[in-house]
Every structure is written in C-alpha cells, then in structure tokens.
Amino acid sequence: QLQASGGGSVQAGGSTRLSCQASRMIFSTYVTYVMGWYRQAPGKERELVAPITSSGSTNYADSVKGRFTIARDNSQKKVYLQMNSLKPEDTAFYYCNGRSTLRGDHVWGQGTQVTVAS
C-alpha cells in the first residue's frame, strides 16, 4: 500500500529526499497511521529512523538527529524524509512504514536504496 521513491547514490555531505505515497489508503484511514522510515544496512537489523504522527509529532534516532527531517502531507497521503549531511554509515535500504494506531498492524513500502560514497 506504500510506494517509496527517491534515494540513489550521494556523496558524503550531500542531501537527498525520500518520498512515500500511500496511494491505496483512503484519507480517513491514513490519518490513523503513524508513518515512519526504517532503514536496514547490510548485516544489520532494521532500525527505526524517524516516526511522525498525523498531528506532526516527530522523533528521531540519535544517529540522524539534526541531519534528517521527517514530514507528512495528510491531504496528499505522503510522507517525506529529507536527509542532509549524509555520511557513509547512512548507506542502507530505507523503508516507508505505517503503523495503525487502531489495530497496531504495520504496512510497508518496497524499500529504496541510499548509498553514500565517501
């Protein structure tokens, strides 16, 4: 139900933006989901990068605080991850995620690769 886009190869210190569209969710369902971005690097577990509630409350992993910004547009059913000052250790597959505040179930996007070259 989630389609992620963006990412690619970036030089260290550069920026990129990920987008995620919840095209198959109706609006009334979308706003009951906490949206977020996870990432998984080779050989590592998937980690939560940043979640955002429908009212705009955010949280960030310590490793990305001050560099990444998550935002959502409820009217468009989109969530974004602006990634600045990228480091090689940010290299990972990034996954868009939605967690229902009503049922607790998760929906996932297909993942998009971000590679940061040193």
C-alpha positions as CSV (number, residue, x, y, z in Angstrom):
1,Q,0.0,0.0,0.0
2,L,3.0,2.3,0.3
3,Q,5.2,3.3,-2.7
4,A,8.6,4.8,-1.8
5,S,10.8,6.8,-4.2
6,G,13.9,8.8,-4.1
7,G,17.4,7.9,-2.8
8,G,20.2,6.7,-5.0
9,S,23.9,7.4,-4.8
10,V,25.0,10.6,-3.0
11,Q,28.4,11.9,-2.0
12,A,29.2,12.3,1.7
13,G,28.0,15.6,3.0
14,G,25.3,15.7,0.3
15,S,21.5,15.6,0.6
16,T,18.6,13.6,-0.8
17,R,14.9,13.3,-0.2
18,L,12.8,10.2,0.1
19,S,9.0,10.2,-0.6
20,C,6.4,7.7,0.2
21,Q,2.8,7.7,-1.2
22,A,0.0,5.8,0.5
23,S,-2.0,5.6,-2.7
24,R,-4.3,2.8,-1.8
25,M,-5.3,4.2,1.6
26,I,-8.3,6.4,2.0
27,F,-7.7,9.6,3.8
28,S,-9.7,8.6,6.9
29,T,-7.5,5.5,7.3
30,Y,-4.2,7.3,6.5
31,V,-4.6,9.8,9.4
32,T,-4.9,6.9,11.9
33,Y,-1.5,5.7,11.0
34,V,1.8,6.8,12.5
35,M,4.1,7.0,9.4
36,G,7.8,6.5,9.5
37,W,11.0,5.5,7.9
38,Y,13.1,2.5,8.8
39,R,16.5,1.5,7.4
40,Q,18.5,-1.7,7.1
41,A,22.2,-1.8,6.3
42,P,23.9,-5.0,5.1
43,G,24.4,-7.4,8.0
44,K,22.4,-5.2,10.4
45,E,18.9,-5.2,11.8
46,R,16.3,-2.9,10.6
47,E,16.1,0.2,12.7
48,L,13.6,3.0,13.1
49,V,14.9,6.2,11.7
50,A,12.0,8.6,12.4
51,P,8.3,8.3,13.0
52,I,5.7,11.1,12.6
53,T,2.1,11.2,13.9
54,S,-0.8,12.6,11.9
55,S,-0.6,15.7,14.0
56,G,3.1,16.2,13.2
57,S,4.8,15.0,16.3
58,T,8.2,13.5,15.4
59,N,11.1,11.6,16.9
60,Y,14.5,10.7,15.5
61,A,17.1,8.1,16.0
62,D,20.2,9.6,17.8
63,S,22.3,8.8,14.7
64,V,20.2,11.1,12.5
65,K,19.2,13.9,14.8
66,G,19.9,17.3,13.4
67,R,20.5,15.9,9.9
68,F,17.3,14.2,8.9
69,T,13.8,15.7,8.9
70,I,10.6,13.8,8.5
71,A,7.4,15.4,7.3
72,R,4.0,14.4,6.1
73,D,1.3,15.8,4.0
74,N,-2.0,14.3,5.1
75,S,-4.0,15.8,2.2
76,Q,-1.7,14.1,-0.3
77,K,-1.2,11.0,1.9
78,K,2.5,11.4,1.6
79,V,5.5,11.3,4.0
80,Y,8.9,12.6,3.3
81,L,12.4,12.1,4.7
82,Q,14.8,14.9,4.0
83,M,18.4,13.7,4.5
84,N,21.2,16.2,4.9
85,S,24.9,16.0,5.8
86,L,24.8,12.4,4.7
87,K,27.5,10.0,6.0
88,P,28.7,6.7,4.6
89,E,27.1,5.0,7.6
90,D,23.7,6.2,6.3
91,T,24.0,3.7,3.5
92,A,21.1,1.4,3.7
93,F,17.8,0.3,2.2
94,Y,15.2,2.7,3.5
95,Y,11.6,1.5,4.1
96,C,8.5,3.5,4.4
97,N,6.3,2.2,7.2
98,G,2.8,2.9,8.6
99,R,1.6,1.7,11.9
100,S,-2.1,1.7,12.7
101,T,-3.0,3.4,15.9
102,L,-6.3,1.5,15.9
103,R,-5.1,-2.1,15.3
104,G,-1.3,-1.9,15.7
105,D,-0.6,-3.6,12.4
106,H,2.1,-2.4,10.1
107,V,2.2,-1.7,6.3
108,W,5.5,-1.5,4.4
109,G,6.8,0.1,1.3
110,Q,9.1,-1.8,-1.1
111,G,12.3,-0.1,0.1
112,T,14.6,2.3,-1.7
113,Q,18.4,2.2,-1.7
114,V,20.5,5.1,-0.4
115,T,24.3,4.8,-1.0
116,V,26.6,7.4,0.4
117,A,30.0,7.5,-1.1
118,S,33.0,8.8,0.9
